[in-house]
Each structure stands twice: as C-alpha cells, then as structure tokens.
Amino acid sequence: MATDTTRDPRQWHEFGRRLRDWRRRAGLTQAQLGLRVGYHHSLISKLESGVRVPPAGLVDRLDDFLGAGGELVALCREPAHEPDPPQRTLLSVLPGAAAERAELAIRFWPTTLPADGLGCPLHGPVECPVPDLATARDLLALIGPGRTPPRGTEPDLTHALTALLAEYTRLSLESHSDTILESVEWLLHALARLGERGEPAPAHVRLAAYFAAIAGRLRLHRGRRALSMAWFGHGLRNADLGGDVGARVRLLAELTALARLDGDVDTALACGRAMAAADPGRAWTATLADLALARGHALAGDDVECLRHLAGAERGLGRLDERDRLEVPWLAGSMGRLRVDSAAGGALRDLAALTGDRALARRAVAVTAEAVDLVPERMRPAYLLLVLRLADAHACAGEPDAAVAVAEPVAREAELAGRATISAELGGLRARLGRRWGAVPEVRAFTAEQRPHTTWP
C-alpha cells in the first residue's frame, strides 16, 4: 500500500500517536519494534513523532504485527507516490576497499551447516545443506554492484555466506590471513548495497556483523587502527540491528584488543563492562568479559581487580553448558583453555611490568608457557605472539638470559610477520631488555639486531 505524502501533517501526528499506543500495548521498545519489522529504531521514532511519512508496505506490516485490526492502515489509506527510502544503519559510509569484484579465497568448503560451530542464521543449529562451491560462487556474484538476487535464492545465499564466514574466520587466524581482506571487505560492501536495494534480510545483517569483526581484525593486523575501528563500529551497529548478542560480545572483545594496543585503559574497561552487561545469563559471555576486564585492570595496575576477574574467567570456563558449547565451540576444550591461558598470561605480564612484582611475572611465565603448548600448528601468528609474551614475562621476572633464549629463535620471523600486535610484543620486549640489561652481551646483541622497516600495505 502506498502512503500519501501530501496530507495534512496533523494526520501523520495522529498516525504516530496511535502507532505509539499500539507499540506500548504490545510491550515493545522502539528498537524492538524496529527489529521485528526490519527498520532502524530512528525511523520508528520519527513515525511516532509524526515527522516522517511511512515507507510503502511498512504500515501493513506494523498493523499486522501489532494486531491493530486495520486502524493504522485506515489512517494512511489514500494512495500517493512512495516517499524517500528510510534511514537504516546499513546505509552509512563503509570503510575499506570497494572493488567491483573480489576473488573469493576458499580452501575448504563444507557440504552442510553447522560448519566449525557456525549454525544457519535462518534455521538455527539444525543441519542445513550448503550449495556446492560452483553454485555458491554464482550466488555470491548476484550480490555484486547492480545485481539483485532473484526471489527464492535467499536460503541458499545465506547458507553460502555462512559457510564462507566459517572459512574466513579460520583463515583470519592463520599466517596468510591478509589474502582474504579484499574478499571480506567486498562482501561487506555487497551486503550493504543489497540492503539499500530492498529490505535487509535479518540473517544478512547478522552475518555482516561477523564479517565486520574479521575485517576490523585484519585491518588491525596491518596497523590501520582507524579503519579497524570503523569496521568494528559498523559491526556493532549490525549486531544491534540484528539483535545478535554473540556478535556484539565478539566485536567488543576485538575493540578491547585495539584499546590495549593504544594503551587506552578507560576504553578497554568500558568494553569489558559492556560485554558483561550484554547477556549475564550466558556463561561464555561472562567468561570473555572477565578476561577483557582482567586485562584492562592489569593495564591500570589494579592487581586486586585483575586477579578477581581472572578467577571469574576460570569459574566461567568451568560453567559452560551445552548451549554455550553450541554457540561458541571455540571456547570449549583445548581452544578454550588456550584463550583463557593466553589472556591470563598477558594480564599477569602487564601487571608485573607495572608493579615490578616478580612473583606475578613467574605466574605469567607458567601460564603463558602452557598456552604456547596449546597453539595449533596452523595458528602460527598466535604462536609467535605468545612466544614473545613468554619471553617478556621472563624479562619481568628478572631473567634476561631466559628471555633472549626464548625470543631469539622466532625474532626474525616475528619481524617479517607484518602484524601490528606481534610487532608491539617484540618492540616491548626489546625496549624492556634494553632498559634493564642493556650491558649484558646477549641482550645487547638481541636488542641491536637490524630490524626491517615495516610498510603496512
């Protein structure tokens, strides 16, 4: 049904007043109603204030969803031309590349979902078929510039996008993760354009949040912190628009890493608190929030709060139930142990560096060594980072010889890795060793090694 943009504005105020009445009768906030009908809460607010004409088709949806019995439709009955497109968070300017087409780097392609723990955003954790790779490529080409997928292709397209998300999540942890950046950013731009041409599918909004987390992480690896922040912000808007608590928590966890790299204690702690508030009923969100808060308090030199949250993370890991393991399989088993130990080692090392407490440093050595042993071979960048962190923990414990012995075998590889986080660990280690033990021959040789100038592509 088209809506009349020429009518008396007072009549639109009456429509807005009645829409507000029906929404409140349903016990919904503006944000919740917007999610149900596929529009941003800012549009619902403008409709209720009478300052915006409803888009064509939305009034019928609102009337039906709120059970208004045709009252809202009757207030907008006369036909007229369609208004301007509504405001949606998907329409904001996106960062990164905007290539006409990117080659999709794929090494492993599943036949069904869930894949690597990622279930179908349309149908949940039940088994869903994934189109074969050739068909998937054809479907993904339909979301390129100027293309619109035909009706009926959404389930297959969604399954293909989810399989691709599983693949890119895995590849983003490996050594050649830079090879997928162009593809990830192309997909994000394509999904945004798809939202501009029609109703944004809720499943695609949620998937875009997860792809944005990958894009932000890859930009951070390159040292492009502003672009990284932009992608994380875009992801958080999509997570909120899609009502996806899991995506929100993961994006906030990525933001805490960026804040720590910048030495921004306040932001690191604020993100940790937001993670804790996202869904206190989930053990896995509480565990990740405790780890983020422990690292934030460590940077602030607050040993009491740091250790309290580390203990909370340990308890949370032990409380994971079947729902948690379905939602975040990477937090169960050895991978969960790796995540907790690596974060605990980082927090204890940071705390020891600030306080000079060598007992804390020795604890950091022990827990980081355990984390190093758990890193899978395919996650070489994580291995390099943790080995350098282990060496730095030895330095904080007053053991420069052990620090050099641990770091020296991987130093050159770390220099060439092209990752900002690894470079920061190596730079911090060399600076600490040089300040305290620069006269020791082994230390002098290690800190004086020629380091190539890093150019971030």
N, C-alpha and C positions, 0 to 999 in steps of 0.2 A: 504494500500500500504506500503510495507517495504521500508526502506531507505538504501542507500549504505554508509557504514562507511569506505570503502576503497578508495574512490575517492579523487582526488586532493583537499587539504584543500582550495585552492583558489576558487574552485567551491562552497564550502559551504559559503565562504565570499560573493560570488555573490548572492547566495540564501538569505543570511541575508540582503544584501543591498536592494534587491528587496522586501523582506518582510517589511523592514522599510519604503520603499517608499509607498507600498500599505497601511500600517497601518496609516501613516501620511495623505495619501489621504482620508482615512476614518475618520480622525479627532479623533483618539483614542490614549490614552497613552498606554505604555506597560502594566501597571496594568489593564487598562480597557479591552485591548485585551485578556490578560490572563484570566480575569474573564469570558469573553464571550466563550472561548474555554476550560475552565476548568483546566488551569495550572497557576502556580505562575509566577509573573512578572519577577522573576530572570531567568526563563527558556527562556522567550521571549527575554530578554536582551542578553542572551548567543547565541540564534539563530541569532539575528540580528548582533552580533559581529563575527559570523562565528566560534565560538569556541565550539559549541555543535551541534551534529547531531540530527535532528528532530526525536522524537519517532514515531513509526509506527502508521499511522492513523491520526496524527496531521496535516500533510501537507495538506491532502484533506480537513480537517475541516477549516484550515486557508484560503486555496484557495477559498473555497465556501463562507465562511463568509465575506471575504474581496472583493469578486467579481473579483478575479484575472484572471478569464477565463481560468484556466488551466496552467497559466505561472509558478506558484510556484510548481505545480505537475510535470511539464516538467523538472524543474531543479533537481528533485530528482527521476528520473524515474527508473534507474536501480535497480533491486531487490537485497537484501542482508539480512543478519541476523539483527535482531532487536537490537537496542542499549540498554544500561542500562536504568533503569527506570528514569524518570525526577525527578528533585528536587521539592518537594512540601512542604509547611509549615506543612501539616498534618503529615509528616514523622518524625518530631522532637521527641526526647525522652519525654515521658509523665511522670508526677509525679504521686504519689498516688498508690493505690492498683492495681494489675493486675491479679486478681483471674481468674481461668478458667471459673467460672460461679458464678454469684451472684443471690440470691433470690430477685426478684423484689417486693418490698413492695408497695402494692396498696390497697387503701381503697375505692376510688371512681373511677368509670370507665365510661366515657361518651359514648353515642351512636353516637354522631355527633360532628364535629368541626364547629365553634369555641367552645373551652372549656375554661372557665374562661378568656375569651377575647383573647385566642390564636387561631389565624386562621391557616389554612393549608398553609405551605410554598410552596406548589405546585400550589394551586388553589386560594389563597387569602382568603378573608373573606366570601366567599360563603359557604353554608352548605355542608360538606363532611361527608360521613359515616365512622365510626370508627369500625374496626373489633371487634367482641366480645372478651372478655378477654382471653378465652382459645386460640383462633386463634392468638391473639396478642402475647401471650407468645410463641407460636410456631414460629411466625415470628421473634421475638427478639432472639430466640435461634439460628436462621440462621446467626446471625452476630457474633457468638462466634468464638473462635480460630479454624482455619482450615475450617471454613464454608463460603460458598458464596451463598447469596440468589439467587434463580432461577430468570431468566428473567420474567418480568411481575409482580413481587411482590413489586416493589418499592413504588407504590402509597399506598398500604395497610400498608407496613412497615413504611412509612413516617407518615401516619395518626396515627399509633400506637405510634410511637416515640413522636409525638406532644401531644397526649393525656397523655403520661407518663410525658412529660415536664410540662404540666399543673398541674398534680398531685404532682410532686416533687417540683414545685415552691410553691405550697400551703403548703406542708408538711415542707418545709425548714423554714417556719415562725413559726412553732409550737414547742411544748415542746420536742417532741421525734424526732426531725429532725436528730439526729445522726444515727438513724436506717436506713436512706436512703443513707448514704455516700458511703458505699461499692457498692451499686447498681449504683449510679451516676457515680462513677469512673470506674466501669466495663463497663458501656455504652460508656463512652468516649474512653476507650482503644479499645473497639469493633468497634466503628465508625472509629477510626484511622486505625485499621487493615483492615477494609473494604475499606478505601481509598487507602491503599497500594496494594490491590489486583486488582484494576482497577480504572476506572475514579471515582473520588469522586463526588457523586451527590451533586449539589449545595444546595439542600434542607437539606441534611445531614450535610453539612459544617455549614450552618446557625444554625441548631439545636444544633450542637456540641458547638457553641459559647455560647448558653444559658445554656446548661448543665455545661459548664466550669465555668460559673458565679456562679451556685449553688455549685459546688464542692469547688470553692475558698472560698465562704462564709462559708460553713460547716467546712472547714479546719481552717478558721479564728476563728470560734466559739471555736475550740479546742485549740487555741493558737498556731497553727502551721503556723506561718506567712510566712515562706519561701515557704512551699507547697501552701499556699494560693496565694502568688504572682505568683508562677509558673502556677497555673491554670488560673489566670486572664490573664497572658501573653498569654497562649495557646488560651484562648477565644478571645482575641483581634486579634490574627493572623487569627483565623477562621472568625471573624466578618469582617475583612478587605478583606479576600479572598472571602467571600460570598457577599461582598458589602452591609452588613446589618448595617445601621446606628443605628437602635434601639438597637441592641446587643452591638454595640460599646459604646453607651452612658451608657447603664446599667452597663457594665463592668468597665467603667471609674468611675461611681458612687461608685461601690464596692471598687475600688482602693483608692478613696478618704477616705473611712472609714478606710482602712488599714493604710493609711498615717497619719490620725489623731491619730489613736491608737499608732503609733510610734512617734508622735509629729513632724512629718516631714512636716513643713509648705510649703516648696517650692514644694514638690511633690503634696500636696493637692491642691495648687493653679494651678499648671501646669495641673493636671487632670481636674479641673474645667474649665480652659480655653479651653482645648481640647474638652470638652463636648459642650461648647458654639459654637465652630467652626464646630462641626460635621454636623449640619444642622440648620442654623439660621432661616430657614423658618418654622420650626415646633415649635409651642408654648410649647409643652411638653418638648422638649429637652432644650429650653431656660429656662424653669422653674427649671428643675433639675440642670442645670448649675449654675443658680443664687443661688440655695440652697447650692451647693458644694462650690461656691466661697464665699458665706457669712460665712460658717463655716471655711474656710481657712483663711479669713481675720480676723475672730474672734480670731483664734489661734495666729495670728500675732499682735493682739492688735490694729488693724486698725478699729476704730469704724465707721468712715465715709463710707469706702467701704463696711463694713459688713452690715450696715443699708441700704445702697443703693441697695445691691443685695437682701436683704430680701424684700424690696419694689418691686424690679423687679420680684421676685418669686410670690408675691401676684398678680401683674398685669398679669403675665403669666398664673397663675391658672384661672384667670377670662377670659382669651382669648382662652381657649381650645375650639376647634371646633369639628365637627363630626369626622373628620379624626383622630384627637388626641384621642378622646374617643374610637375609634375603635382600635387604635394601643396600647394605654395604659389605659385600662378601670380602672385600679387600681389607676389612678391619678384623676379620676372623683369622685364626690360625697364625702361621708364622709371619704373614704380611701385617697383621695387626700388631703382633709383638714387635716387628721391625719399626712400625710407625711410632709406637709408644716409646721404645728404647731410643730411637734417633732423636725424638723431641726432648725426651728427658736428658739425654746426653748434652744436647745443645743448651738447654736451660741451666743445667748444673755447670757447664763450662762458662756460660755468660756470667752466672752468679759468682763463680770462683774468680773470674777475671776482675770483677768489680770489687769484691770483698777481700781478695787475697787469701781466702780460706783454702788451704791445700787439701784438707780432708774432703771438701766438696769436689775439688779437682780430681782427686783419686776416685771418687764415686763416678765422676764424669768419664774417666778413663775406663772403668769397669763396664758401665752400661753402654758406652759407645762401642767398645770392642765387641760386645755381644751383638749390637746392631750390625756392625761390619760383617760379622759371620753369617748374618741372615739375608744379606742382599743377594738377589738372584743375579746370575751372570749377565742377563740381558739388560739389567739396570745399572750399567757401568757408570753413568754420571752420578747416581746416588752413592755408588761405592767410592768414587773419587772424593766426593764431598765429605763423606763420613770418615774416610781415612785421614783427610786433612783436619777434620774436627778432633779426631782421636789424638793426632799429633799436637794440636793446640791444647788439648786437655793435659797432655804430658807436660807441656811448657808451663801451664798454670800450676801444675803440681811441683814445679821446680826441677823438672827432669829434661833439660835441654838436649842431652845426648839421645834419649829415647825419642824425643820429638823429631829430631833430624832423621834418626834411623827409620821412623815410621813414614815420614813425609817424602824423603828423598826419592824413593823408587817411583813415586807417582807424580812428582812435581812437574816434570816436563809435559806429561800427558794432561795434567790439570791446566797448565798454561795454554795448551792448544785446544782445550775443550770448547772454548767460546761460550761459556755460561757465566753470567754475572754472579750467581750465587757461589760457584766454585772459585771464581777469581777473588771474591770477597773473603772466602775462607783462607785461601792461600796468602792473600795480602795481609790479613790479620795475623796469621801465624808468623810470617816473616817479620812483621813490624814488632810483635811481642818478643820474638827471639833476639832481634837486633837491639832492642832497648835494654834488655836484661843481661844478655850473654854475648854481646857483640864481639867481645875479645876472645871467646872460645874459638879455636881454629875451625872446627867442624861447622859451628854456627856461622862464622864469618863466610866460609865458603858457600854455605847454603843460601844465605841472605844476599850474597853478592852475585849469584848466578844471573846470567843475562836473561832478561825476560822480554819476549817479543811484544811490540806494541799491538794491542788488540783493537781491531777495527770491527765495530758491530755492523753487520750488513743491514 
